Amino acid sequence: MSVEREDHQEESQEAPVRRRSRLFCGAIAVPVAFLGLGVYRAWIEIMFVGSFVDFPAVAFSGRDLFDLTMVVTAVACTLLARRIGPFFDKPAVYALCAATLTASTVLMFASCWLPGIAPAVGVPATLLGGFGIALLILFWSELYGCLNPLRVALYYSASIVVGALVLYVYRGFMLPWLFVMTSLLPAASLVLLRRGFGSLPTAELPSTSWTRFSVPWKAVLFMAAYAFAYGLMEGGLYAGAFGPHSAPGTLAVGVLVFLGAAVRGGRFDFGIIYRVALPLMMVALFLLPTLGHVQGMAASFCVSAGYTAQSVLIMLIMANICYRYGVSALWLFGIERSVRQVSMWLGRLVADGAQSFDVLGGNGELFISLLTVVAIVTATTILFSERDLSSRWGANFLAGGTDSAAMIRKQELADRCAEVARAYKLSTREEEVLLLLAQRKTVGIIERELFIANGTAKAHVRHIYQKLDIHTRQELFDLLGVEAREGGKGAGATADEGL
């Protein structure tokens, strides 16, 4: 079968997916469905974290209860992940998530019009909000765990920008309209989430098999250290006009990562994310205190930008582990999210204690700065020990999973492709295409997974064949040591005959 004929068949089969709504930015088309993550980020800030709304009910619940509820829910989902996951095909979980978040919104706004009920609704609203948002975060983690790193970088950074823009618009609403529009956010995010899953081919949806995988402790510890550092410096950041998801620093990093991934494509250097974050955190720690603006606008910009960059990086790492090794996103992100929230809470607790007891003088600022440096150095050391985004980050496959053997074979194939790529001097993009070819993926699927223009994958395949001095997919399988499928070569074996 010729490549041209196969392309025609694939285009006719995939047309419904490609016609879905997209947000255009130059040559990059981002499916609108994947931007729903930014919608839930906007809901969090409006309701509980750095809100610009003065909810009377907050005085009877507080941020800590919201975070604790999120942690308990995330831990429960982690422990029960094998029984209750994945979420994407369970309508009851969608309904439960929508109901709890909508109820939380109604109760919180009700306390604005009826302040007398604030003591009664504060705790229930916070518990419902923390529970529902934890489910929604894990929902979106499942979706992003189905995507390759480039798509994660594009969609996640675009969602950060969208979330900030939603918040800027919502600031202009009067309270009644703000209530109505905020109540719609959870449902909107879930609708977009469902559309996102619907846009994926069946083979790319979250697996129902269970891969036993030890905790990637390096990635988790890396995020924990940064979350702790952020918690130490968080005090006063919300005293200004912006919250964590609408801060100028957050928006700037979202735009920077999106433009970098959009312009550079497969050549985008993910290392730029932490190379940007580290100087920003150092500036916030040393330069600004010297000038006497520890909690000023510049410090807030640096802290929010640095933390956002590390959040993007941890999303890339965790999503890539799910995508590459078939690990349950519900399990993995449940661990990461709970550790992150606890670490941030500990940072706030230590900072409050240092200020209350005036540790090392200066209202505890010197102690907080020194402890923050230790946390950032720890995180950076971990990061430098695992610079490769595709590494396992300290984790290993464990015996007993329903699909562990298949995942191990998948990793062995990836290692073999990497060896061949180095030996034949393939580019980074060509190595990605090589791995997908080895996995028997068609040219059309390769184009979609790598987010490249129509026909570009075909050109990459030709270059790979030329460098490897082969002419058919079967020759490629022979070179890589890929066994033929039972009953013949399979659908992808002849995909590139005639090149």
Sequence and secondary structure as in RCSB ss.txt:
>XXXX:A:sequence
MSVEREDHQEESQEAPVRRRSRLFCGAIAVPVAFLGLGVYRAWIEIMFVGSFVDFPAVAFSGRDLFDLTMVVTAV
ACTLLARRIGPFFDKPAVYALCAATLTASTVLMFASCWLPGIAPAVGVPATLLGGFGIALLILFWSELYGCLNPL
RVALYYSASIVVGALVLYVYRGFMLPWLFVMTSLLPAASLVLLRRGFGSLPTAELPSTSWTRFSVPWKAVLFMAA
YAFAYGLMEGGLYAGAFGPHSAPGTLAVGVLVFLGAAVRGGRFDFGIIYRVALPLMMVALFLLPTLGHVQGMAAS
FCVSAGYTAQSVLIMLIMANICYRYGVSALWLFGIERSVRQVSMWLGRLVADGAQSFDVLGGNGELFISLLTVVA
IVTATTILFSERDLSSRWGANFLAGGTDSAAMIRKQELADRCAEVARAYKLSTREEEVLLLLAQRKTVGIIEREL
FIANGTAKAHVRHIYQKLDIHTRQELFDLLGVEAREGGKGAGATADEGL
>XXXX:A:secstr
  HHHHHHHHHHHHHHHHTS EEEETTEEEEGGGGHHHHHHHHHHHHTSS SS  GGGGGS HHHHHHHHHHHHH
HHHHTHHHH   TT HHHHHHHHHHHHHHHHHHHHHHH GGGHHHHHHHHHHHHHHHHHHHHHHHHHHHTTS HH
HHHHHHHHHHHHHHHHHHHHTTS HHHHHHHHHHHHHHHHHHHHHHHHTS GGGS  SS   B   HHHHHHHHH
HHHHHHHH TTGGGSS  TTT HHHHHHHHHHHHHHHHHGGG  THHHHHHHHHHHHIIIIIHHHHT TTSHHHH
HHHHHHHHHHHHHHHHHHHHHHHHH   HHHHHHHHHHHHHHHHHHHHHHHHHHHHTTTTSGGGHHHHHHHHHHH
HHHHHHHHHHT  TTS TT  B TT TTHHHHHHHHHHHHHHHHHHHHTT  HHHHHHHHHHHTT  HHHHHHHT
T  TTHHHHHHHHHHHHHT  SHHHHHHHHT    TTSS TTTTTTTT 
